[in-house]
Amino acid sequence: MTAELAGRTAIVTGAGAGIGRAIALTLAAAGAKVVVNARTETAHETASAIRQGGGEAFAAVADLADRDAAGTLAEAALREWGRIDILCNNAGILDRWEPVARLPPETWDRVIAVNLTAPFLLMRAVLPDMLARRSGTIVNIASEGALRGGAAGPAYTTSKHGLVGLTRNTAWMHAEEGIRCNAVCPGATESRMTTGGGPGDMDPVAFGRIGPVLGLFPHMAEAQRIAGVVLFLASDASRHVNGAIIPVDGGWSAA
Ligand code: NAP
């Protein structure tokens, strides 16, 4: 067990399953105390797995589409531990790949709310504490869909492009105040998102356009491959890395 994050505190959203769960377990194994957020009770399962492994964590069940959730999470972390060192905005949802003409506005609203507005609100909620201490690192989980136009549907693609812009702007704005903000862009990664629904749930016409792009990815990653890069970005090993948008996709975006 390494201890590069000993004494640090972290909030990880969407940590009840998949990539977020792997991130929460990895940060905790490195010594961080973790606020484990998910939309449902899965948050408790991850938090209890951390505690069983000797780490410190508590669950914060909250739907991040609710605008009050970000403040509630930050307040809970500050009440419990007095500081927030690491924020990992991981929670994310897909659309059904319908092109714009067929995309229901309510799908657009929900995807933007969870994938883009919630990270903004969480950053806004944790930055006052980080800025006061001139120390903090934010890691946003974007996507291959942030690097290409044809790897996902329009709401998801737009949300992840937006998250990259938010990452770069925040990195630049606070570069001289001890804050770092980076993004990771996973390629296809084992999780409920890739195995739960699958192409059968997706718009069949859009699948004809997106399917060939998906067919280019070299191989599916384990969630741990993403978590390892988040650990690097959360730790002092990356102390001069700021505003970086890092593909973790086995080379997919190089094609
Ligand atoms: P996943 O297996 O579907 O897990 C998503 C997690 O986010 C779950 O814990 C879920 O909570 C939580 N969540 C969903 N909506 C939420 C909401 N409104 N409020 C709070 N929590 C919410 O997804 P994943 O594949 O691990 O994806 C994690 C991140 O990686 C996402 O941002 C995704 O866009 C990105 N990504 C994934 C892939 C991939 O191939 N898997 C590729 C590129 C990018 P519950 O457990 O309570 O449902």
Boltz pocket constraint, residues with backbone or C-beta under 6 A from the ligand:
constraints:
  - pocket:
      binder: B
      contacts: [[A, 13], [A, 14], [A, 15], [A, 16], [A, 17], [A, 18], [A, 19], [A, 20], [A, 37], [A, 38], [A, 39], [A, 40], [A, 41], [A, 42], [A, 43], [A, 62], [A, 63], [A, 64], [A, 65], [A, 89], [A, 90], [A, 91], [A, 92], [A, 93], [A, 114], [A, 141], [A, 142], [A, 143], [A, 144], [A, 145], [A, 185], [A, 186], [A, 187], [A, 188], [A, 189], [A, 190], [A, 191], [A, 192], [A, 193], [A, 194]]
      max_distance: 6.0
